[in-house]
Amino acid sequence: MRRGSRWPALLVGVLIVPLLAPVAALAAPSVPQAASADPQTTQIAQLALLDEVARWDALQAESRLGSTEIDPDTGSITIGWVGDVPSEVQALAEDDGMTVSFVAEQQSSQALTSSLLDAATSLPSDAPVTFEVDGEAVTVAVPTPEAAAAAGVEALPLDGEAVAAIEDAVAEAAGDAVDVTVEAVDDVPDTTGRRGDTQDLLGGSTYATRLPSGANQFCTSGFQAVSGHLQHFITAAHCSNWQDGLTVLSSGGTRLGVTVGAGVLVAGADSYDLQLARLDLDIRNRSDIYTSDTTALPVTGWLRSLPTGAYLCKSGSTSGNACNLQVTGPGVACYGLASGGTQCVDIVRVSSTSGTSFCLGDSGGPVYAWGEGGTVQAAGVVSGVRLAAPGDRCSTLGYVAPIADLMRVMPGVQLRAITL
């Protein structure tokens, strides 16, 4: 393993841990892909194929599905796989005449994310240190003392002992065959909760969590769900400061229910920025999500995979509805906590193709992909942003908490959706 350190290289670092990149091609298109005449229709078909592959993988004793990537403009699909590709998966990939490439990877995406979460929490400091993985090279992004001070979080001094600890943690998580580089960056990841807004409850509207201090933390409601005979909506766990049992209110102050699920989703074997708001018996929900103050779209299902390259939309109570997001890679982000320390969670990174991705107040809001017939597919909820400077409220780079994590960890939860 080769280890290096670049400090202080003041870079605008991406504060995530993308999944391990392909290391060896098992199959590849023989000719360049032609441009797709309709990227939206192409992506719907690509995501449906990947959903079937992810569904098959989820039924196996051990996950072998690695990173995934699509290009809706050309129609190509790349699937990372650990070991030999089973005939059942190859058959799924041959459906619909699509061109699918399989690449060899050392770990499944699920295993790699879990090991990186362990690495992040084993560091000798509670500073919000984050990671980038590119093939067999790992870059660790550490905020400069100035950036940490401006954000009000703990700084990690990059002396020899700290660098060695970071390198050892990454090596243990990603394996000994990686090149590790430590870099200083001048930004810090942040969540997107805020205070203040006035919409009624629906997917994509503002709600508040009453914190133990008595303050109301305002976020955006996500997708609606059912568990047993009780109704819920899915949101970001940081909106309740990662706590269960807190009262959830509408923006007008009406009680809606109570936060649940953090004990499993945040404090379980792995950590996710996901939580449920269990609604009181007199509260009703519906499957739609807001696209404006007066319009909404119905939800028909949820995505088991968020491949790099996929185009997504969001509905935030602050930034509004826009289809201007593109997935740039999955990973792990560590957020600084007001009480000190960090909370590291599984995320997918997105960037805006125009305008901003997310703004403060969008946390918990629905992130979705196009569906058939003017419907949507649930992708996840807004988790955080990478703010370029203290005082910024919006960013072109954002983090999504994948809904597939919640569905895998809490199989008794069902998304409220319509059937076409």
Disulfide bonds with the S-S distance in Angstrom:
Cys219-Cys239 2.15
Cys313-Cys323 2.04
Cys334-Cys344 2.13
Cys359-Cys394 1.95
